[in-house]
Amino acid sequence: MRPLVRLYARPHTAAALAAALLLGGCAQGGGELGYYWQSVSGHLQLMWAADAMDDWIARPGTPPALRERLRLAQRARQFAVQALHLPDNPSYRRYADLRRSAAVWNVVAAPPYSLQLHTWCFPVLGCVGYRGYFSQAAARAEADRLSAQGLEVDVYGVPAYSTLGTMNWIGGDPLLSTFVHWPEGDFVRLLFHELAHQKVYAEGDTLFNESFATAVGRIGGAQWLRTQASAAARAEAAASDDRREAFRRLTRETRAQLEQIYASKPPPGQDMQALEAMKKEAMQDFRERYAALASTWPAAQRAGYDHWVATANNASFGAQAAYDEWVPAFEALFERSARQWPRFYDAVKALADQTPEQRHAALRALLTPAAKEPPRA
């Protein structure tokens, strides 16, 4: 799978919840104990697998490509502190080779005629629209359980996570083999994205948190590419961005179409055949438009997109929205902050301190043309 097709639902329930349980404990009954145990044990195993990047770099057996990428990670980590004013702490200064394709596997679910995600509530995180597992089989079992209840489900691997800085006292979140060899632009964006979660986090507001971190990753990644990267890395990132933005436009349009269809849902007990027909037509139109869009893309670059489109449903569309919805608003806020990172973070923290209704109203206001202009001196 190509990076950034499915980069949603972080910080993960499995990882951040593990941090919460390790720090404060949590007494729950029933089957939840098993879930909490896999969260704690899975996260501890990942932490134990990590060693300092300098140690990896110094080892004779470290592959040259990995050694160079770890050096790049160290430069990007320092850039994050000095240029982007992101936290200067132990996170992402160690590396772990997980020998698997994902850090965790997330489960998302939605009703047949809604993009509103099913939610789970946890300590520290609040209520979120996903549930993370360190075992792919366990994630699929949870998805099967939800599917049996009539929900549409999606299970996807996620390459990195944030524990919101709660584990910095024992080494912090490590850099992982699951994304270390991504193209440079995608790699640094994800690194900045994860660090942004440690800068500002609004409990229980996935849409706000992920849109903010995505905006930081995009803006910070562009700054890195412009000032630190080679011409080849910039060209690679530009081509990838063009594909990604075209895909995002298509999925945004499809989400809007589905939301309009679902808004016409008849009362319970009435015939849903017409609604189902409109839904199927919208999904078919989406897949046909994607096929035309991606027809000129290199095969290696479209594999992840192909899989996403083939399995797309309400759950995957609903989860993706968390990464797109408020990004333009945060980008506008960055401009209104005179492109000064400290001013921007202060403004975001002020939003995070508000109620969800207040902060969402403020973000909507930022999307108006007048609000996108920087304030006059």
Secondary structure, DSSP 8 states (H G I E B T S, - for coil): --TTSS--S-S-HHHHHHHHHHHH-----TTHHHHHHHHHHHHHHHHHTEEEHHHHHH-TTS-HHHHHHHHHHHHHHHHHHHTT----SSTTSEEE--SSS-SEEEEEEE-TT------EEETTTEEES-EEES-HHHHHHHHHHHHHTT-EEEEEEES----TTTTGGGT-S-EETTTTTS-HHHHHHHHHHHHHHHH---TT-HHHHHHHHHHHHHHHHHHHHHHTS-HHHHHHHHHHHHHHHHHHHHHHHHHHHHHHHHHT---TTS--HHHHHHHHHHHHHHHHHHHHHGGGS-HHHHHHHHHHHHH--HHHHHHHHHHHTTHHHHHHHHHHTTT-HHHHHHHHHHHHTS-HHHHHHHHHHHTSTGGGS----
